[in-house]
Amino acid sequence: MQLLLSDSVVTLYKEEMELKNGESVRLFVRVGGVGSGGFSVGVMRDEPSPNSYILEKQGIAFFVTEDDFWYVDGMTIDYNSDLDRVEFNQPRFLDAAHPEEHIKKEA
């Protein structure tokens, strides 16, 4: 399991969610993403389970539970300040909103 969070997106989540050092944030598969009718990444305060993948940045524990590894593994999450939006890059899928239809084929 690999997940990359940019410093700018961590700073954004800390500010927007008013997170304090030592708190935990769950990243999870959300069905019915905005405008897509497919999948997206949800974000919420929560506590990790023993088998969660945990990435600590800037004093916050970001985690993914085993059920969501399939979608988040290999993802990069960044904040684009020019466009004022969080961007999710999942190179394993041609279309992250509809991964079941567009899985990249390994060469």
mmCIF file of the C-alpha atoms, coordinates in Angstrom:
data_MODEL
# 
_entry.id   MODEL 
# 
loop_
_atom_site.group_PDB 
_atom_site.id 
_atom_site.type_symbol 
_atom_site.label_atom_id 
_atom_site.label_alt_id 
_atom_site.label_comp_id 
_atom_site.label_asym_id 
_atom_site.label_entity_id 
_atom_site.label_seq_id 
_atom_site.pdbx_PDB_ins_code 
_atom_site.Cartn_x 
_atom_site.Cartn_y 
_atom_site.Cartn_z 
_atom_site.occupancy 
_atom_site.B_iso_or_equiv 
_atom_site.pdbx_formal_charge 
_atom_site.auth_seq_id 
_atom_site.auth_comp_id 
_atom_site.auth_asym_id 
_atom_site.auth_atom_id 
_atom_site.pdbx_PDB_model_num 
ATOM 1   C CA . MET A 1 1   ? 0.000   0.000  0.000   1.00 0.00 ? 1   MET A CA 1 
ATOM 2   C CA . GLN A 1 2   ? 1.377   3.358  -1.018  1.00 0.00 ? 2   GLN A CA 1 
ATOM 3   C CA . LEU A 1 3   ? -0.192  6.797  -0.689  1.00 0.00 ? 3   LEU A CA 1 
ATOM 4   C CA . LEU A 1 4   ? 1.347   10.225 -1.263  1.00 0.00 ? 4   LEU A CA 1 
ATOM 5   C CA . LEU A 1 5   ? -0.084  13.375 0.315   1.00 0.00 ? 5   LEU A CA 1 
ATOM 6   C CA . SER A 1 6   ? 1.479   16.711 -0.604  1.00 0.00 ? 6   SER A CA 1 
ATOM 7   C CA . ASP A 1 7   ? 2.333   19.166 2.145   1.00 0.00 ? 7   ASP A CA 1 
ATOM 8   C CA . SER A 1 8   ? -0.129  21.627 0.623   1.00 0.00 ? 8   SER A CA 1 
ATOM 9   C CA . VAL A 1 9   ? -3.088  19.212 0.854   1.00 0.00 ? 9   VAL A CA 1 
ATOM 10  C CA . VAL A 1 10  ? -2.187  18.293 4.436   1.00 0.00 ? 10  VAL A CA 1 
ATOM 11  C CA . THR A 1 11  ? -2.068  21.990 5.337   1.00 0.00 ? 11  THR A CA 1 
ATOM 12  C CA . LEU A 1 12  ? -5.445  22.509 3.638   1.00 0.00 ? 12  LEU A CA 1 
ATOM 13  C CA . TYR A 1 13  ? -7.072  19.612 5.524   1.00 0.00 ? 13  TYR A CA 1 
ATOM 14  C CA . LYS A 1 14  ? -5.598  20.855 8.824   1.00 0.00 ? 14  LYS A CA 1 
ATOM 15  C CA . GLU A 1 15  ? -7.012  24.329 8.257   1.00 0.00 ? 15  GLU A CA 1 
ATOM 16  C CA . GLU A 1 16  ? -10.398 23.360 6.786   1.00 0.00 ? 16  GLU A CA 1 
ATOM 17  C CA . MET A 1 17  ? -11.073 20.581 9.311   1.00 0.00 ? 17  MET A CA 1 
ATOM 18  C CA . GLU A 1 18  ? -9.470  22.485 12.215  1.00 0.00 ? 18  GLU A CA 1 
ATOM 19  C CA . LEU A 1 19  ? -7.274  19.458 12.956  1.00 0.00 ? 19  LEU A CA 1 
ATOM 20  C CA . LYS A 1 20  ? -4.943  19.380 15.909  1.00 0.00 ? 20  LYS A CA 1 
ATOM 21  C CA . ASN A 1 21  ? -1.749  17.367 16.276  1.00 0.00 ? 21  ASN A CA 1 
ATOM 22  C CA . GLY A 1 22  ? -2.471  13.776 17.223  1.00 0.00 ? 22  GLY A CA 1 
ATOM 23  C CA . GLU A 1 23  ? -5.842  13.581 15.442  1.00 0.00 ? 23  GLU A CA 1 
ATOM 24  C CA . SER A 1 24  ? -6.661  10.980 12.776  1.00 0.00 ? 24  SER A CA 1 
ATOM 25  C CA . VAL A 1 25  ? -8.297  11.375 9.375   1.00 0.00 ? 25  VAL A CA 1 
ATOM 26  C CA . ARG A 1 26  ? -9.750  8.528  7.350   1.00 0.00 ? 26  ARG A CA 1 
ATOM 27  C CA . LEU A 1 27  ? -9.556  8.526  3.552   1.00 0.00 ? 27  LEU A CA 1 
ATOM 28  C CA . PHE A 1 28  ? -12.171 6.206  2.101   1.00 0.00 ? 28  PHE A CA 1 
ATOM 29  C CA . VAL A 1 29  ? -13.908 5.177  -1.106  1.00 0.00 ? 29  VAL A CA 1 
ATOM 30  C CA . ARG A 1 30  ? -17.012 7.258  -1.580  1.00 0.00 ? 30  ARG A CA 1 
ATOM 31  C CA . VAL A 1 31  ? -19.611 6.006  -4.025  1.00 0.00 ? 31  VAL A CA 1 
ATOM 32  C CA . GLY A 1 32  ? -21.511 8.600  -6.063  1.00 0.00 ? 32  GLY A CA 1 
ATOM 33  C CA . GLY A 1 33  ? -18.870 11.301 -6.396  1.00 0.00 ? 33  GLY A CA 1 
ATOM 34  C CA . VAL A 1 34  ? -19.879 14.803 -7.423  1.00 0.00 ? 34  VAL A CA 1 
ATOM 35  C CA . GLY A 1 35  ? -20.973 14.849 -11.046 1.00 0.00 ? 35  GLY A CA 1 
ATOM 36  C CA . SER A 1 36  ? -19.487 11.436 -11.776 1.00 0.00 ? 36  SER A CA 1 
ATOM 37  C CA . GLY A 1 37  ? -22.012 8.953  -10.474 1.00 0.00 ? 37  GLY A CA 1 
ATOM 38  C CA . GLY A 1 38  ? -18.934 6.871  -9.696  1.00 0.00 ? 38  GLY A CA 1 
ATOM 39  C CA . PHE A 1 39  ? -16.201 6.784  -7.069  1.00 0.00 ? 39  PHE A CA 1 
ATOM 40  C CA . SER A 1 40  ? -14.270 9.496  -5.260  1.00 0.00 ? 40  SER A CA 1 
ATOM 41  C CA . VAL A 1 41  ? -12.278 9.880  -2.041  1.00 0.00 ? 41  VAL A CA 1 
ATOM 42  C CA . GLY A 1 42  ? -14.126 10.784 1.136   1.00 0.00 ? 42  GLY A CA 1 
ATOM 43  C CA . VAL A 1 43  ? -12.382 12.423 4.107   1.00 0.00 ? 43  VAL A CA 1 
ATOM 44  C CA . MET A 1 44  ? -13.522 12.293 7.735   1.00 0.00 ? 44  MET A CA 1 
ATOM 45  C CA . ARG A 1 45  ? -12.248 12.291 11.308  1.00 0.00 ? 45  ARG A CA 1 
ATOM 46  C CA . ASP A 1 46  ? -12.028 8.723  12.601  1.00 0.00 ? 46  ASP A CA 1 
ATOM 47  C CA . GLU A 1 47  ? -9.742  6.306  14.423  1.00 0.00 ? 47  GLU A CA 1 
ATOM 48  C CA . PRO A 1 48  ? -7.711  3.685  12.524  1.00 0.00 ? 48  PRO A CA 1 
ATOM 49  C CA . SER A 1 49  ? -8.296  -0.029 12.954  1.00 0.00 ? 49  SER A CA 1 
ATOM 50  C CA . PRO A 1 50  ? -5.327  -2.340 13.676  1.00 0.00 ? 50  PRO A CA 1 
ATOM 51  C CA . ASN A 1 51  ? -4.948  -3.233 9.969   1.00 0.00 ? 51  ASN A CA 1 
ATOM 52  C CA . SER A 1 52  ? -5.199  0.315  8.618   1.00 0.00 ? 52  SER A CA 1 
ATOM 53  C CA . TYR A 1 53  ? -2.447  1.822  6.496   1.00 0.00 ? 53  TYR A CA 1 
ATOM 54  C CA . ILE A 1 54  ? -1.317  4.953  8.350   1.00 0.00 ? 54  ILE A CA 1 
ATOM 55  C CA . LEU A 1 55  ? 0.624   7.891  6.944   1.00 0.00 ? 55  LEU A CA 1 
ATOM 56  C CA . GLU A 1 56  ? 1.632   10.564 9.448   1.00 0.00 ? 56  GLU A CA 1 
ATOM 57  C CA . LYS A 1 57  ? 2.228   14.084 8.158   1.00 0.00 ? 57  LYS A CA 1 
ATOM 58  C CA . GLN A 1 58  ? 2.435   17.364 10.044  1.00 0.00 ? 58  GLN A CA 1 
ATOM 59  C CA . GLY A 1 59  ? 1.252   15.694 13.258  1.00 0.00 ? 59  GLY A CA 1 
ATOM 60  C CA . ILE A 1 60  ? -1.879  14.156 11.701  1.00 0.00 ? 60  ILE A CA 1 
ATOM 61  C CA . ALA A 1 61  ? -2.415  10.417 11.081  1.00 0.00 ? 61  ALA A CA 1 
ATOM 62  C CA . PHE A 1 62  ? -4.065  9.924  7.685   1.00 0.00 ? 62  PHE A CA 1 
ATOM 63  C CA . PHE A 1 63  ? -5.256  6.364  7.251   1.00 0.00 ? 63  PHE A CA 1 
ATOM 64  C CA . VAL A 1 64  ? -6.992  3.947  4.890   1.00 0.00 ? 64  VAL A CA 1 
ATOM 65  C CA . THR A 1 65  ? -8.778  0.780  6.015   1.00 0.00 ? 65  THR A CA 1 
ATOM 66  C CA . GLU A 1 66  ? -8.188  -2.528 4.248   1.00 0.00 ? 66  GLU A CA 1 
ATOM 67  C CA . ASP A 1 67  ? -11.529 -2.370 2.425   1.00 0.00 ? 67  ASP A CA 1 
ATOM 68  C CA . ASP A 1 68  ? -10.372 0.749  0.571   1.00 0.00 ? 68  ASP A CA 1 
ATOM 69  C CA . PHE A 1 69  ? -6.792  -0.265 -0.304  1.00 0.00 ? 69  PHE A CA 1 
ATOM 70  C CA . TRP A 1 70  ? -7.874  -1.311 -3.811  1.00 0.00 ? 70  TRP A CA 1 
ATOM 71  C CA . TYR A 1 71  ? -8.817  2.249  -4.742  1.00 0.00 ? 71  TYR A CA 1 
ATOM 72  C CA . VAL A 1 72  ? -6.333  4.387  -2.800  1.00 0.00 ? 72  VAL A CA 1 
ATOM 73  C CA . ASP A 1 73  ? -3.167  2.279  -3.261  1.00 0.00 ? 73  ASP A CA 1 
ATOM 74  C CA . GLY A 1 74  ? -0.758  4.230  -5.477  1.00 0.00 ? 74  GLY A CA 1 
ATOM 75  C CA . MET A 1 75  ? -2.766  7.463  -5.293  1.00 0.00 ? 75  MET A CA 1 
ATOM 76  C CA . THR A 1 76  ? -1.277  10.948 -4.994  1.00 0.00 ? 76  THR A CA 1 
ATOM 77  C CA . ILE A 1 77  ? -3.412  13.644 -3.373  1.00 0.00 ? 77  ILE A CA 1 
ATOM 78  C CA . ASP A 1 78  ? -2.430  17.273 -3.881  1.00 0.00 ? 78  ASP A CA 1 
ATOM 79  C CA . TYR A 1 79  ? -3.950  20.737 -3.490  1.00 0.00 ? 79  TYR A CA 1 
ATOM 80  C CA . ASN A 1 80  ? -3.886  22.990 -6.543  1.00 0.00 ? 80  ASN A CA 1 
ATOM 81  C CA . SER A 1 81  ? -3.991  26.517 -5.146  1.00 0.00 ? 81  SER A CA 1 
ATOM 82  C CA . ASP A 1 82  ? -4.344  28.098 -8.611  1.00 0.00 ? 82  ASP A CA 1 
ATOM 83  C CA . LEU A 1 83  ? -7.611  26.225 -9.160  1.00 0.00 ? 83  LEU A CA 1 
ATOM 84  C CA . ASP A 1 84  ? -8.476  26.035 -5.439  1.00 0.00 ? 84  ASP A CA 1 
ATOM 85  C CA . ARG A 1 85  ? -9.203  22.313 -5.534  1.00 0.00 ? 85  ARG A CA 1 
ATOM 86  C CA . VAL A 1 86  ? -7.909  19.015 -4.232  1.00 0.00 ? 86  VAL A CA 1 
ATOM 87  C CA . GLU A 1 87  ? -6.626  16.761 -7.003  1.00 0.00 ? 87  GLU A CA 1 
ATOM 88  C CA . PHE A 1 88  ? -6.540  12.976 -6.850  1.00 0.00 ? 88  PHE A CA 1 
ATOM 89  C CA . ASN A 1 89  ? -4.161  11.195 -9.214  1.00 0.00 ? 89  ASN A CA 1 
ATOM 90  C CA . GLN A 1 90  ? -4.572  7.414  -9.465  1.00 0.00 ? 90  GLN A CA 1 
ATOM 91  C CA . PRO A 1 91  ? -2.252  6.143  -12.207 1.00 0.00 ? 91  PRO A CA 1 
ATOM 92  C CA . ARG A 1 92  ? -3.692  2.605  -12.049 1.00 0.00 ? 92  ARG A CA 1 
ATOM 93  C CA . PHE A 1 93  ? -7.001  3.772  -13.561 1.00 0.00 ? 93  PHE A CA 1 
ATOM 94  C CA . LEU A 1 94  ? -7.707  5.691  -16.732 1.00 0.00 ? 94  LEU A CA 1 
ATOM 95  C CA . ASP A 1 95  ? -10.774 7.157  -14.995 1.00 0.00 ? 95  ASP A CA 1 
ATOM 96  C CA . ALA A 1 96  ? -10.707 7.203  -11.183 1.00 0.00 ? 96  ALA A CA 1 
ATOM 97  C CA . ALA A 1 97  ? -14.445 7.939  -11.061 1.00 0.00 ? 97  ALA A CA 1 
ATOM 98  C CA . HIS A 1 98  ? -15.168 4.686  -12.916 1.00 0.00 ? 98  HIS A CA 1 
ATOM 99  C CA . PRO A 1 99  ? -12.209 2.363  -12.195 1.00 0.00 ? 99  PRO A CA 1 
ATOM 100 C CA . GLU A 1 100 ? -14.109 -0.830 -12.954 1.00 0.00 ? 100 GLU A CA 1 
ATOM 101 C CA . GLU A 1 101 ? -14.510 0.282  -16.569 1.00 0.00 ? 101 GLU A CA 1 
ATOM 102 C CA . HIS A 1 102 ? -11.055 1.739  -17.147 1.00 0.00 ? 102 HIS A CA 1 
ATOM 103 C CA . ILE A 1 103 ? -8.379  -0.309 -15.403 1.00 0.00 ? 103 ILE A CA 1 
ATOM 104 C CA . LYS A 1 104 ? -5.018  0.270  -17.051 1.00 0.00 ? 104 LYS A CA 1 
ATOM 105 C CA . LYS A 1 105 ? -3.585  -2.860 -18.551 1.00 0.00 ? 105 LYS A CA 1 
ATOM 106 C CA . GLU A 1 106 ? -0.110  -3.833 -17.413 1.00 0.00 ? 106 GLU A CA 1 
ATOM 107 C CA . ALA A 1 107 ? 2.358   -4.022 -20.314 1.00 0.00 ? 107 ALA A CA 1 
# 
